[in-house]
Amino acid sequence: MTKFDPQKHHRRSIRLKRYDYSQEGAYYVTIVTWRREFLFGDIVNQEMMLSPYGEIAQKWWEEIPVHFLNVETGAFVIMPNHVHGIIYILDERRGTVPVPEEHGENSISQNDETVGVILGGETPPLRKPTIGQIIAYFKYQSTKEMNTVDNTGTVTKFWQRNYYEHIIRNEKDLQNKTDYVEANPRLWGEDEENPLNN
């Protein structure tokens, strides 16, 4: 058995030290499938054709702003073995939305944690989610539903443990990332996540 060496075996954080990942701003994220497996469909004539797993990933990405009241989503694309998307964390909560049933009729949840109870028609103070909590919610909910597709009763991993994030600094950066996301299916032949390029 190999002796644990903290210099070799610790997981390096790819997050910026001392950066508040719940603060207002735009974030570009890439989330890759487990072992880079092609789970979400195929590129046909430079267009992505979603598999049932891809449709589930699409559904839960679209649920992010419903679940997190101060979050909006921007450009998003599902590729055969990864997704790219832009997430906006806002300073203020949007209007009221239906509360997910799984947490009870009077609770608001973020990242599967109950953060407040509605009393007398008032909503609790907003606890801002971090990018990590938003991604964790997306991965958890999509994995849970994907595991019901085959009805085997076994739990399968669908996502790599971590994710890549880039803090968008300005309008030019936002436009560049948006253009890249929207063009991604056409660029699949050059994509670093495409194993045919390795």
Secondary structure, DSSP 8 states (H G I E B T S, - for coil): -----HHHHS----S-TT--TTSSEEEEEEEEBGGG---SEEEETTEEEE-HHHHHHHHHHHHHHHHSTTEEEEEEEEETTEEEEEEEE-SS--S-----GGG-TTEEEETTEEEEE-BTTB--------HHHHHHHHHHHHHHHHTTTS--S-----B-S--EEEEE-SHHHHHHHHHHHHHGGGGGGG-TT-GGG-
